[in-house]
Amino acid sequence: MVNGLMDSSRQKSIRVLVVDDQVLYREGLCELMGHWHEFEIIGQASNGQEAVDFCAMRKPDLILMDVQMPVMDGISATAAICSRYPQVRIVMLTVSAEDEHLFGAIQNGAIGYILKDTPARQLRNRLRGIAAGEGSLSGIVAAKVIKEVSSRTYLSAESEAQAALLTERETELLSLVANGLSNEEIGEQLFLSAGTVKKQLSSLMRKLCVDNRVQLAVWAVKAGLSR
């Protein structure tokens, strides 16, 4: 059953729907995020169909979507929501990096995958990054998804020429992106602000003619820049 939640006294910029059939986990995540001022939990759903129905009534900015659920799984729900409401960002929640549906979710429009045992501080950082336009893949998950995508294509001659022209800093940035780090985490390693990292990655995307962060990471893996 869809359960709408709203506290009109608290105005938050990122409106979130949490979708998971495990009540304890779902409510615990909502309780945790309720303490983070950047987020407003506007609803909960226990399966993919409820998530689709919720989006028809209200448009969240971000959906945290479980993979395995009754009635409609998270992969199917992601495909349905992304086709109808492309402005909604969906991040998949999974208990294991071995989940066989990793690649399918990305194909269906999810912008990231986060492991359910991700520490709270790291989860908050990743979700803030997503709200700022980043994709997000937990490190282990990133390696699996990117490896899958990379195995299907090869670096073109033009891309190989571009790789030869990368600066040392650009190469370092690409390596960190390929290993699933958020802008904030990259900034901590390179002693840069998250805003500066975002600008440099945007410049790299234009330079390499890719559309998003996952494509940028795939490019890095194919160029042999991942660790």
N, C-alpha and C positions, 0 to 999 in steps of 0.2 A: 504494500500500500504506500502510495506517495504521501509523504508527510512534509508539508510546507512549513518552513521555519523562517521567521523574520522578526527582528527586533528593530522597530522603527527608530529607537533612540540611539542606535549605533549605525553610523554611516561608514561603510567600507567600500573601497573602490573595486575589489575583485569579488564578484558574486559567484559562489561555488555550489555545485550540486555533488553530493557524495553518493555513489551507487555501489552497494555491496550487500550480498544476501546474509552475511554474518552480522547480526545485530550488534553484538558486543564490539566488534572491530569498528563498524560504521559509526556507532554512537561515540565510541572512544575517540575516533579521529575528529568527529565534529566538535567534541568537547575540547580537544587539544587545539584545533584551529580557531576555536572561539576566543582563545586568549591572544591570538595574533591579529593585531589591528589592521593589517592589510587585507584581511579576508572577511567576507560575510557569508555564512552558510545560509543559503536560501531554500534548501530542500534536501531531503534524503529519498532514496529509492532502493528497493530490495532486489530489483532485476532490470534487465535491459529494456524491456517493454515499458516499464514505469518511467525509465529515464527518457525514452522517446516521447511518451505522453507528457511528461513534465516540460520538455523543451517546446512542445506545441503551445503550452500555456504561458511559460515564462522562459526567457532566454538567459541562461547562466553565462558568465564569461568563461568559466572553467568547470570541467567535469572530471572528477576522480572516479575512474571506472574499473570495477573488478572484472576479471576475465571470465571465470567460471561461475555462472549463475543459472537458476532455473528459469523457465518460461522463454527468455531470450538472453543469450550470453552477451558478454561485453563486446566481443568482436563484431557481432551482427548489429548490436545497438550503435556501435561507433560508426559503422558504415552508413546506417540509416540517418543518424544525426548529422554526420559530416556532409552528406549529400543534400540535406535540406537546410542546414544551418551552418554553413562553412565558417562563420565567424566564431563559432564555439570551439574552444580549445579542449581537447580530451587527452588526459594522461591515464595510462593503464596502470593498475595496481596488481602486482603479482607476488606470490609467495616464493617463487623460484626462478632463477635465471635460466633454468632448463625448460621453461614453459614452451611447448611446441607452437604456441600461437604468436610468438614474438613478432615474426616478420609480417604475419597477416594483419595485425593491428596497425602497424605502420602503413602498410598498403592501403588499409581502409580509412586512413586519415588521422590516426592518433599521432600526436606530436612528441610522445615520449612514453617511457616505461619506467616505473619506480618500484623497487622492491618494498614489500610491506614491512620489512624489518629495518628500513632506513631510519637512522637516528633522527629525532625530532628536529634538531638544529639544521641538519643537512636537508631534511625534507622541506623545511621552511625556506631555506636558501634556494632550493631547486624550484619551488613553486613561485617564489618571487621572480626568479629568472624567467620562468615561463610567462608570467604576466608582463614582463618587459620585452617579450618577443623571442625568447630563446626556446629551443626544443630541449627536452631533457631525457636522457637515458642514463640510468644508474650504470656505474663503471663496467661491471661484469656483463650487464645486459647490453650495453653499447657494443662491447666487443663481439657478442654473438650476432646481433642484428646487422652490424656493419660488415662483418665477415660474410654473412649470408648475401647481402646486397652486392658486395664487392666481387663475390665469386661469379656473379652473373654478367659482369661487364668488365671491360679493360680500359686502361687509361689511353686516350687517343694520342696521336702524334702531337697534336696541338697542345694537349694538356701536359705532355712530357716536356715540351718546350717551355711551357709556363712554369713547371716545377723547377726547371733549371734557373729561372729568374727570381725565385723566391728569396727574400732576405732571411737572415738567420732568425730574426724575431718572428717573421711570418711562419717559418718552418716550425718554430717552437710552439706558436699558437695552434697550428694545425695538429701537431702531435697531442697537445692537451685536449683539444676538442675531440679528437678521435678516441681518446680514452675516457670520454664521458664527463669531463669536468664542467661545472657551471661557470658563468662569467666571473662570479665572485671568487670561486675556487682558483680559477686561472689567475685572477688578479692577485690573490694572496701569494701564489708561486712566483709571479713575475714582478711583484711590487707595483702593480697598477691598480687604478680604480676600476670597478665593474663597468662604469660608463665608458672608460677608455678602451677596455677590452671589447665592449659591444661595438664601438666605432671601428676598431681595427678589424673585427670579424666581418662587419658589414662591408668594409673596403675589400677584404679578401674575397667575399662572396661575389662582389662585382668583378673583381680581377679574374676570378676563376670561372665566372659565368654559371654559378649555381644559385638555386633559389632559397635554400634553407640550411639550417645547421646540420641536419642529418646528411644531406647531400655533400656538405662541406667535409664532414667526417669520413664519408665514403671515399671522397676524392683523396683525402689524406692517406687512408689505408691503401688505396690502389697505387698511390705514389710511394708507398713504403715508408711513410712518416710516422706510423703508429709505433708505440713502444712494445 
